[in-house]
C-alpha cells in the first residue's frame, strides 16, 4: 500500500479500538480494489469525537465510530440518514463536497445481511430476545423490525434505557423484560447479544440460554479469536450460534460502498477476517 498526500484517510474512532479488526478488513478492501485510501484506528475520547469527525470530513475522508461514541456521533453529523435518525446512533461518516458531515448507520444493513445468511432466508415471523440497549442494539432492533419479525423482547441491565429504545424504534412489536427471570421457560427463535459482554477476558455470558425452553439460534455481535461466553453457552445446550464476524464484514462492506461508490470486495474482506482470527 502506497501512501501519499493524495491518499484518502479513513479512521475508526472509539475507546477501546485496539481489539478491532476493521482496519485490516478495510485496508484489504482498498488493496483489492486499488482505491487510494488508508484506514487507521484512533483511540478517541468523547470530548474529541466531533473534532476528529469534522476534521476528517473536511479533508475529504471519513470513517467509522464504535463504542462508546455511536450516539454522540449521531448528534455531530450534519446530514443524517434515515437509519441514523431512527436509531439515534451513527457508525459511519464522510464529508460531502461542502465539508458537511454525512452520517449513516451501516450496522442496520450489516446485521440484516448477516441475519439472512445465518437463517438461510428471511426471518419474518421470528420471536427474538435482544440483549442490550446501546447503539448496536438499536441498529439490530431496526433491522429485525424491517425484516418483519413477530416480536422482539429487549433485556438490558438498565430497564428504563431499554424502554426508551423500544419506544423510539420498536412500536408494538417490541417489549421490555425487567429481568432474566421474566423470560424463564419461554421459547425464542433467536437470541442476539448486542452488549459488550464477551469483549474482555473473564466476562460472563450475557445470558444463560438454559433458562429458556427452546432457542432456535444465537448471534453474538462480539467477535474474537476464541468463542465468546455466549457461544460457549450455546454449544453446551446444542444451540446453533455464530459470532459477530459476518456482521462486521457486512457492515464494513456497506461503509466501503458509501465511501467509494463501488461494490465492496466481500470475499477479500472475509478472507482477511479469517486470517486475522486464525481460521
C-alpha positions as CSV (number, residue, x, y, z in Angstrom):
1,X,0.0,0.0,0.0
2,X,1.5,3.3,-1.1
3,X,0.5,6.4,0.9
4,X,0.9,9.9,-0.4
5,X,-0.6,13.4,0.2
6,X,-3.5,12.4,-2.1
7,X,-4.4,9.3,-0.1
8,X,-7.8,9.4,1.4
9,X,-7.7,8.9,5.2
10,X,-10.4,6.9,6.9
11,X,-10.4,6.3,10.7
12,X,-12.1,4.2,13.3
13,X,-12.9,6.4,16.3
14,X,-13.7,4.8,19.7
15,X,-12.4,3.7,23.0
16,X,-11.2,0.9,23.0
17,X,-10.2,0.3,19.4
18,X,-7.1,-1.9,19.8
19,X,-9.2,-5.1,19.5
20,X,-10.9,-4.1,16.3
21,X,-10.2,-5.8,13.0
22,X,-11.9,-3.1,11.0
23,X,-8.5,-1.5,9.9
24,X,-7.3,-4.9,8.5
25,X,-10.6,-5.6,6.7
26,X,-10.9,-2.1,5.2
27,X,-7.3,-1.9,4.1
28,X,-7.6,-5.3,2.5
29,X,-10.6,-3.9,0.6
30,X,-8.6,-0.9,-0.5
31,X,-5.8,-3.1,-1.8
32,X,-8.1,-5.5,-3.6
33,X,-10.0,-2.7,-5.4
34,X,-7.0,-0.4,-6.0
35,X,-8.5,2.7,-4.4
36,X,-6.1,5.3,-2.9
37,X,-7.1,5.1,0.7
38,X,-5.8,4.1,4.1
39,X,-7.8,3.1,7.2
40,X,-6.5,3.6,10.8
41,X,-7.8,3.1,14.3
42,X,-7.7,6.1,16.6
43,X,-8.4,5.9,20.3
44,X,-10.7,8.8,20.8
45,X,-12.2,10.4,23.9
46,X,-15.8,11.6,23.8
47,X,-14.9,15.2,24.0
48,X,-12.6,14.8,21.0
49,X,-15.0,13.0,18.8
50,X,-16.6,16.0,17.0
51,X,-13.2,17.5,16.2
52,X,-11.9,14.2,14.7
53,X,-15.1,13.7,12.6
54,X,-15.2,17.2,11.2
55,X,-11.5,17.3,10.5
56,X,-11.6,14.0,8.6
57,X,-14.8,15.1,6.7
58,X,-13.3,18.5,5.7
59,X,-10.2,16.7,4.4
60,X,-12.3,14.5,2.1
61,X,-12.1,11.4,4.3
62,X,-14.4,9.8,6.8
63,X,-14.5,6.7,8.9
64,X,-16.4,4.7,11.4
65,X,-17.5,5.3,15.0
66,X,-17.6,2.5,17.5
67,X,-18.2,2.0,21.3
68,X,-19.0,4.1,23.2
69,X,-19.5,7.0,20.8
70,X,-22.2,6.0,18.3
71,X,-24.9,8.0,20.0
72,X,-22.7,11.1,20.3
73,X,-21.7,10.7,16.7
74,X,-25.4,10.9,15.7
75,X,-25.6,14.4,17.3
76,X,-22.5,15.5,15.4
77,X,-23.5,14.7,11.8
78,X,-25.0,17.5,9.7
79,X,-26.8,15.2,7.2
80,X,-28.0,12.1,9.0
81,X,-29.6,9.1,7.1
82,X,-33.0,7.7,8.0
83,X,-31.2,4.9,9.9
84,X,-29.3,7.5,12.0
85,X,-32.5,9.5,12.7
86,X,-34.4,6.4,13.7
87,X,-31.8,4.7,15.9
88,X,-30.1,7.8,17.3
89,X,-26.8,6.2,16.5
90,X,-24.2,6.7,13.8
91,X,-21.3,4.4,13.0
92,X,-20.2,5.6,9.5
93,X,-19.5,9.2,8.3
94,X,-17.8,11.1,5.5
95,X,-17.6,14.6,4.1
96,X,-19.7,16.0,1.2
97,X,-18.5,18.5,-1.4
98,X,-19.1,21.3,1.1
99,X,-17.3,19.7,4.0
100,X,-20.5,18.8,5.8
101,X,-20.5,15.5,7.8
102,X,-22.8,12.9,6.3
103,X,-23.8,10.2,8.8
104,X,-25.0,6.6,8.2
105,X,-25.7,3.6,10.4
106,X,-24.4,0.6,8.4
107,X,-25.0,-1.7,11.4
108,X,-28.6,-1.8,10.3
109,X,-28.0,-3.2,6.8
110,X,-24.9,-5.1,8.0
111,X,-27.0,-7.0,10.6
112,X,-29.8,-7.6,8.1
113,X,-27.4,-9.2,5.6
114,X,-25.7,-11.3,8.3
115,X,-29.0,-12.4,9.7
116,X,-30.3,-13.6,6.3
117,X,-27.1,-15.6,5.8
118,X,-27.5,-17.2,9.3
119,X,-31.1,-18.2,8.9
120,X,-30.9,-19.0,5.2
121,X,-33.5,-16.5,4.1
122,X,-36.0,-14.0,5.5
123,X,-36.5,-14.1,9.3
124,X,-40.2,-13.0,9.1
125,X,-42.3,-14.2,11.9
126,X,-39.5,-14.9,14.3
127,X,-39.6,-14.2,18.1
128,X,-36.3,-12.7,19.2
129,X,-34.6,-12.0,22.5
130,X,-32.4,-8.9,22.1
131,X,-29.8,-8.3,24.8
132,X,-28.6,-4.7,25.2
133,X,-29.9,-1.2,24.6
134,X,-27.0,0.7,23.1
135,X,-26.1,1.7,19.6
136,X,-25.6,-1.8,18.3
137,X,-28.9,-2.9,19.9
138,X,-30.8,0.0,18.3
139,X,-29.5,-0.9,14.8
140,X,-30.3,-4.6,15.4
141,X,-33.8,-3.8,16.5
142,X,-34.4,-1.6,13.5
143,X,-33.2,-4.4,11.2
144,X,-35.3,-7.0,12.9
145,X,-38.4,-4.9,12.6
146,X,-37.8,-4.1,8.9
147,X,-37.4,-7.9,8.4
148,X,-40.9,-8.3,9.8
149,X,-40.1,-10.5,12.8
150,X,-43.1,-11.2,15.0
151,X,-41.8,-9.9,18.4
152,X,-38.6,-8.6,19.9
153,X,-38.1,-8.8,23.7
154,X,-35.4,-6.4,24.9
155,X,-33.4,-7.3,28.0
156,X,-30.9,-4.8,29.4
157,X,-29.2,-4.1,32.7
158,X,-31.0,-0.7,32.8
159,X,-34.6,-1.3,32.2
160,X,-35.5,2.3,31.5
161,X,-32.9,2.6,28.8
162,X,-34.4,-0.5,27.1
163,X,-37.9,1.1,27.4
164,X,-36.6,4.2,25.7
165,X,-35.2,2.2,22.8
166,X,-38.4,0.2,22.5
167,X,-40.5,3.4,22.4
168,X,-38.2,5.1,19.8
169,X,-37.8,2.2,17.4
170,X,-40.0,-0.8,18.3
171,X,-43.6,0.3,18.2
172,X,-46.0,-2.5,19.1
173,X,-43.6,-5.4,18.2
174,X,-41.0,-4.6,20.9
175,X,-41.5,-5.1,24.6
176,X,-39.1,-5.0,27.6
177,X,-38.4,-7.7,30.2
178,X,-37.3,-6.3,33.5
179,X,-35.0,-9.2,34.3
180,X,-33.9,-12.6,33.1
181,X,-36.4,-14.4,35.3
182,X,-39.3,-12.8,33.3
183,X,-38.3,-14.8,30.2
184,X,-37.5,-18.1,32.0
185,X,-39.2,-21.1,30.3
186,X,-40.1,-19.1,27.2
187,X,-39.2,-20.0,23.6
188,X,-37.3,-17.8,21.2
189,X,-36.3,-18.4,17.6
190,X,-33.2,-16.2,18.0
191,X,-31.2,-14.7,20.8
192,X,-28.9,-11.7,19.9
193,X,-26.2,-10.3,22.1
194,X,-25.7,-6.6,21.4
195,X,-23.9,-5.9,24.7
196,X,-20.2,-5.5,25.4
197,X,-20.1,-8.7,27.4
198,X,-17.6,-11.1,25.8
199,X,-15.1,-8.4,24.6
200,X,-12.8,-8.8,27.6
201,X,-11.2,-11.9,29.1
202,X,-13.2,-13.2,32.1
203,X,-16.5,-11.6,31.0
204,X,-19.6,-13.7,32.0
205,X,-22.1,-14.8,29.4
206,X,-24.7,-12.0,28.8
207,X,-27.5,-14.6,29.2
208,X,-27.9,-18.2,30.4
209,X,-29.6,-20.0,27.5
210,X,-30.5,-22.8,29.8
211,X,-33.3,-20.5,31.3
212,X,-35.3,-20.9,28.0
213,X,-37.4,-23.8,27.0
214,X,-36.2,-23.5,23.4
215,X,-33.7,-21.5,21.4
216,X,-33.6,-21.7,17.6
217,X,-30.2,-20.0,17.3
218,X,-28.0,-17.3,18.7
219,X,-25.9,-14.4,17.2
220,X,-23.3,-12.7,19.3
221,X,-22.3,-9.4,17.9
222,X,-19.0,-9.7,19.8
223,X,-16.2,-11.4,17.9
224,X,-12.7,-12.7,18.5
225,X,-10.2,-15.5,18.0
226,X,-11.8,-17.6,20.8
227,X,-15.5,-18.4,21.3
228,X,-17.4,-15.8,23.3
229,X,-19.1,-16.8,26.6
230,X,-22.5,-16.8,24.8
231,X,-21.1,-19.1,22.1
232,X,-19.8,-21.5,24.7
233,X,-23.2,-21.5,26.4
234,X,-24.8,-22.2,23.1
235,X,-22.5,-25.1,22.5
236,X,-23.3,-26.5,25.9
237,X,-27.1,-26.5,25.1
238,X,-26.7,-27.6,21.5
239,X,-27.8,-24.3,20.1
240,X,-26.5,-23.2,16.6
241,X,-24.6,-19.9,17.1
242,X,-22.2,-17.5,15.4
243,X,-20.2,-14.6,16.5
244,X,-20.3,-11.1,15.0
245,X,-17.6,-11.7,12.3
246,X,-20.1,-11.8,9.4
247,X,-21.9,-8.7,10.6
248,X,-18.5,-6.9,11.0
249,X,-17.7,-7.8,7.3
250,X,-21.2,-6.9,6.1
251,X,-21.4,-3.5,7.8
252,X,-17.9,-2.8,6.7
253,X,-18.9,-3.6,3.1
254,X,-21.8,-1.2,3.3
255,X,-19.5,1.5,4.6
256,X,-17.0,0.8,1.8
257,X,-19.7,1.2,-0.7
258,X,-20.8,4.6,0.7
259,X,-17.2,5.9,0.8
260,X,-16.0,4.7,-2.6
261,X,-19.2,4.4,-4.7
262,X,-18.3,0.9,-5.8
263,X,-19.2,-2.7,-4.7
264,X,-17.1,-4.0,-1.8
265,X,-14.8,-7.0,-2.3
266,X,-16.7,-9.2,0.2
267,X,-14.6,-12.3,-0.3
268,X,-11.3,-10.4,0.2
269,X,-12.7,-8.9,3.4
270,X,-13.9,-12.2,4.7
271,X,-10.6,-13.8,3.9
272,X,-8.7,-11.1,5.9
273,X,-11.1,-11.6,8.8
274,X,-10.4,-15.4,8.8
275,X,-6.7,-14.8,8.6
276,X,-6.7,-12.4,11.5
277,X,-8.8,-14.7,13.6
278,X,-6.5,-17.6,12.9
279,X,-9.0,-19.6,10.8
